[in-house]
Amino acid sequence: MDKLQAWIKTTPYKDYELSIASSDASFRKYYRLKNSQNSFIVMNSSLELDSLSPFVDITSRLLNAEVKAPNILEKNLEDGYLVLEDFGNTLLLDILDDKNFKHLYRQSIDEIIKMQKADTKNLPLYDKKFLHFEMDLMKEWYLQKKLNLILNEKQEEMITRTLNKISDVVLSQPQEVFVHRDFHSRNIMLTNTNEIGVIDYQDAMNGAVTYDLVSLLKDCYIEYERSEIEELALYFRDKKGINVSDDTFLKCFDFMGLQRHIKVLGIFSRLHIRDGKDGYLKDIPLTLKYTIQTAARYDETKDLAIFLERVTL
């Protein structure tokens, strides 16, 4: 903290008051710089220096695509500090309700469509290998380490077969678009001018067209009726101009959701077991519900639904 404050003294914000703003699932911390007229955010990535250059790079790509990402006002890449535009305190999660969620989700979907126009040159590919690397987190951290399961050969084969079916469908949809990878209600802000502000995008990749859509509409922190989510998913399809049937698009959407939620079961468990962050345990039940209900809808994945239901009762 002393080092951060010493650096701030070298910037135009030396006379601003510094206070804690928030932290996230990583080891980044955020502070707010304020005076009587203005407010800015300080990102402290000193414990995750490797994430800073990607953040700066991706910010530039998003701003060039006219996405509402925070402008970077000061940089100290050596120590891991940035001064950013302040989007305020209003997360989408804080204000979503049954009356406004369709409007706010449509606004957010429009932002996804803009994001997908961002430059993807040299971004890592969301290929089959990486899709499986992520899904394998469920077996290691959720099934084996959190639930203490010892899988038999038949169960191992079923999981492998099902995950291959999931990645096949994911890769059958349009690819090579910008993927935020964590576009949900805790990483979307409503600015003071009622714009959708996008944050926490430094892990962006080049991948499938439905990834950010499913992150938004099948959010691990809030749930809406299936029929309403389908309506919004098809709004994206139509606005994006993807010429496939409802069933085809919704299957791609659902299988992308399976990939993501299987991964997240592993990540939430790992945050608890390895990193001592217990706050995400309360979000496992909804993530598991999404996984089981979606897997049960399709012949290729129903065995996984049956298995998960049995071992988590």
C-alpha positions in Angstrom: 0.0 0.0 0.0 2.9 2.4 0.9 4.4 1.7 -2.5 1.2 2.4 -4.3 0.7 5.6 -2.4 4.2 6.7 -3.2 3.6 6.1 -6.9 0.3 8.1 -6.8 2.3 11.0 -5.4 4.2 11.1 -8.8 0.9 11.4 -10.8 -1.6 14.2 -11.4 -3.7 12.6 -8.7 -1.2 13.2 -5.9 -3.7 15.3 -3.9 -6.7 12.9 -4.3 -8.0 10.8 -1.4 -7.4 7.1 -1.8 -10.0 4.5 -0.5 -10.7 0.8 -1.0 -13.2 0.2 -3.8 -13.3 -3.6 -4.3 -11.4 -6.8 -5.0 -12.2 -9.8 -7.3 -11.7 -13.5 -7.7 -8.1 -12.9 -8.6 -5.5 -11.2 -6.5 -6.2 -7.8 -8.0 -7.3 -4.9 -5.7 -9.2 -1.7 -6.7 -9.1 1.7 -5.0 -10.9 4.9 -5.6 -9.2 8.2 -6.0 -11.4 11.2 -5.3 -11.4 14.9 -4.9 -14.3 17.3 -4.7 -15.0 17.2 -8.4 -13.6 13.9 -9.8 -13.2 10.2 -9.2 -10.9 7.6 -10.7 -10.1 3.9 -10.1 -6.7 2.5 -9.3 -6.1 -1.1 -10.2 -3.4 -2.8 -8.2 -2.1 -5.9 -10.0 1.2 -6.0 -8.2 0.4 -9.7 -7.2 -0.6 -10.5 -10.8 1.8 -8.6 -12.9 1.4 -10.9 -15.9 -2.3 -9.8 -16.2 -1.5 -6.1 -16.6 -0.1 -6.0 -20.2 -3.0 -8.1 -21.5 -5.4 -5.7 -19.7 -3.8 -2.7 -21.4 -3.8 -4.5 -24.8 -7.5 -5.7 -24.6 -8.6 -2.2 -23.4 -7.2 -0.7 -26.5 -8.9 -3.3 -28.7 -12.3 -2.8 -27.0 -12.1 1.0 -27.2 -11.2 0.8 -30.9 -14.4 -1.3 -31.3 -16.4 1.5 -29.5 -17.1 -0.8 -26.5 -17.5 1.1 -23.2 -14.3 -0.1 -21.5 -12.5 2.2 -19.0 -10.0 4.6 -20.4 -6.5 4.2 -19.0 -5.2 7.5 -17.6 -1.9 6.5 -16.0 0.3 3.4 -16.2 3.0 1.8 -14.1 3.5 -1.6 -15.7 6.7 -2.3 -13.7 4.9 -2.2 -10.3 1.4 -3.2 -11.5 -0.6 -0.1 -11.2 -3.1 1.7 -13.5 -5.4 4.7 -13.0 -8.7 4.1 -14.8 -11.8 5.9 -15.7 -14.4 5.4 -12.9 -17.7 3.8 -14.0 -19.2 4.2 -10.5 -20.5 1.6 -8.1 -23.5 0.1 -9.9 -23.0 -3.5 -11.0 -25.7 -5.0 -13.2 -26.3 -7.6 -10.5 -27.2 -4.8 -8.0 -30.1 -3.5 -10.1 -31.5 -6.4 -12.1 -35.1 -7.3 -11.3 -38.1 -8.9 -13.1 -39.1 -5.5 -14.6 -35.8 -4.3 -16.1 -33.8 -7.4 -16.8 -34.9 -7.8 -20.4 -34.1 -4.2 -21.3 -30.7 -4.4 -19.5 -29.8 -7.7 -21.0 -30.7 -6.4 -24.5 -28.4 -3.5 -23.9 -25.7 -5.9 -22.8 -26.3 -8.2 -25.8 -25.8 -5.1 -28.0 -22.5 -4.6 -26.3 -21.5 -8.2 -27.0 -22.2 -7.7 -30.7 -19.8 -4.6 -30.6 -17.2 -6.6 -28.6 -17.3 -9.3 -31.3 -16.0 -6.8 -33.8 -12.8 -6.2 -31.7 -9.5 -7.3 -33.1 -8.6 -10.9 -32.2 -5.1 -10.9 -33.7 -2.8 -13.0 -31.6 -5.4 -13.7 -29.0 -5.2 -17.4 -27.8 -7.7 -19.7 -29.5 -10.5 -21.3 -27.7 -9.7 -24.7 -29.4 -10.7 -28.2 -28.4 -7.6 -28.6 -26.2 -8.4 -25.5 -24.2 -12.2 -26.3 -23.9 -11.2 -29.7 -22.4 -8.5 -28.2 -20.1 -11.3 -26.0 -18.6 -13.9 -28.8 -18.3 -11.4 -31.1 -16.7 -11.3 -28.7 -13.7 -14.7 -30.1 -12.7 -13.4 -33.6 -12.3 -10.3 -32.6 -10.4 -11.6 -29.9 -8.1 -15.3 -30.5 -7.8 -15.8 -34.2 -8.1 -12.5 -35.5 -6.7 -11.4 -32.8 -4.2 -14.6 -31.2 -3.1 -17.0 -34.2 -3.2 -14.2 -36.7 -2.5 -15.4 -39.1 -5.2 -13.3 -41.9 -6.6 -14.5 -42.4 -10.1 -14.7 -45.9 -11.5 -13.8 -46.8 -15.1 -17.4 -46.6 -16.4 -17.8 -43.2 -14.9 -14.5 -41.9 -16.3 -15.5 -43.2 -19.8 -19.0 -41.5 -19.5 -17.4 -38.2 -18.5 -14.8 -38.3 -21.3 -17.5 -39.2 -23.9 -19.8 -36.5 -22.8 -17.2 -33.8 -22.7 -16.2 -34.7 -26.2 -19.8 -34.4 -27.4 -20.0 -31.0 -25.7 -16.8 -29.6 -27.4 -17.9 -31.0 -30.8 -21.1 -28.9 -30.6 -19.3 -25.9 -29.3 -16.8 -26.0 -32.2 -19.6 -26.5 -34.7 -20.9 -23.0 -34.3 -19.3 -19.8 -35.7 -15.8 -19.2 -34.2 -13.0 -16.6 -34.3 -14.8 -13.8 -32.5 -13.6 -11.8 -29.5 -14.6 -13.6 -26.3 -14.6 -11.6 -23.0 -14.8 -14.9 -21.1 -16.4 -13.5 -18.0 -19.3 -11.3 -19.2 -21.8 -11.5 -16.4 -23.6 -9.3 -14.0 -20.6 -8.8 -11.7 -18.4 -7.6 -14.6 -20.9 -5.3 -16.2 -21.6 -1.9 -14.8 -24.2 0.7 -15.5 -22.4 4.0 -15.7 -23.7 7.4 -14.5 -24.8 8.0 -18.1 -26.7 4.7 -18.2 -24.3 3.0 -20.5 -23.2 -0.6 -20.2 -19.6 -0.5 -18.9 -17.4 -3.6 -19.5 -14.7 -4.6 -17.0 -12.4 -7.6 -16.1 -11.6 -8.6 -19.7 -7.9 -9.2 -19.5 -8.3 -13.0 -20.2 -10.0 -12.5 -23.5 -9.7 -15.1 -26.2 -10.7 -15.9 -29.8 -13.6 -18.3 -29.7 -17.2 -19.3 -30.2 -20.0 -16.8 -31.0 -22.2 -17.9 -28.0 -19.7 -17.8 -25.2 -20.3 -14.3 -23.8 -24.0 -14.6 -24.5 -24.3 -17.7 -22.3 -22.1 -16.0 -19.6 -24.7 -13.2 -19.6 -27.9 -15.1 -19.9 -27.0 -18.1 -17.7 -25.3 -16.1 -15.1 -24.0 -18.1 -12.1 -25.2 -15.3 -9.8 -28.8 -14.8 -10.9 -31.4 -16.8 -12.7 -34.4 -16.1 -14.9 -37.0 -18.3 -16.6 -35.9 -20.6 -19.4 -38.5 -19.2 -21.8 -37.3 -15.7 -21.3 -33.6 -16.6 -21.6 -34.4 -18.4 -24.9 -36.2 -15.3 -26.2 -33.1 -13.2 -25.4 -30.7 -15.7 -26.9 -32.7 -15.6 -30.2 -32.7 -11.8 -30.0 -28.9 -12.1 -30.2 -29.1 -14.6 -33.1 -31.3 -12.3 -35.1 -29.4 -9.1 -34.4 -26.1 -10.9 -35.2 -27.6 -12.3 -38.4 -27.0 -15.9 -37.8 -29.1 -17.9 -40.2 -30.0 -21.1 -38.3 -33.2 -22.5 -36.8 -34.2 -21.8 -33.2 -33.4 -25.4 -32.2 -30.0 -25.4 -33.8 -29.0 -22.1 -32.2 -30.4 -23.0 -28.8 -28.5 -26.3 -28.8 -25.2 -24.4 -29.5 -26.1 -21.9 -26.8 -26.9 -24.7 -24.3 -23.7 -26.8 -25.1 -21.6 -23.6 -24.7 -23.3 -23.2 -21.3 -22.5 -26.7 -20.4 -18.8 -26.2 -21.2 -18.8 -23.0 -19.1 -20.7 -24.3 -16.1 -18.7 -27.5 -15.9 -15.6 -25.4 -15.8 -17.1 -23.1 -13.2 -17.9 -25.9 -10.9 -14.2 -26.7 -10.9 -13.2 -23.0 -10.5 -15.5 -22.2 -7.6 -14.3 -25.4 -5.9 -10.7 -24.5 -6.5 -11.2 -20.9 -5.2 -12.5 -22.5 -1.9 -10.0 -25.4 -1.6 -6.7 -23.9 -2.9 -7.2 -20.1 -2.4 -9.3 -20.1 0.7 -12.1 -18.0 -0.9 -15.3 -19.5 0.5 -17.6 -16.8 -0.9 -18.1 -18.7 -4.1 -19.4 -21.9 -2.5 -22.9 -20.3 -2.3 -22.9 -20.0 -6.1 -22.2 -23.7 -6.8 -25.9 -24.8 -6.4 -27.1 -22.5 -9.2 -24.2 -23.5 -11.4 -24.9 -27.2 -10.7 -28.6 -26.6 -11.5 -27.8 -25.1 -14.9 -25.5 -28.0 -15.6 -27.9 -30.8 -14.7 -31.0 -29.2 -16.2 -29.3 -28.5 -19.5 -27.5 -31.8 -19.7 -30.8 -33.6 -19.1 -32.3 -31.9 -22.2 -30.1 -33.7 -24.8 -29.4 -37.4 -25.5 -25.6 -36.7 -25.8 -25.4 -35.4 -22.3 -28.2 -36.9 -20.2 -25.9 -39.6 -18.6 -23.9 -36.7 -17.1 -27.1 -35.2 -15.7 -28.1 -38.5 -14.1 -24.6 -39.0 -12.6 -24.4 -35.4 -11.2 -27.8 -35.7 -9.7 -26.9 -38.9 -8.0 -23.6 -37.8 -6.5 -24.8 -34.4 -5.3 -28.1 -35.5 -3.6 
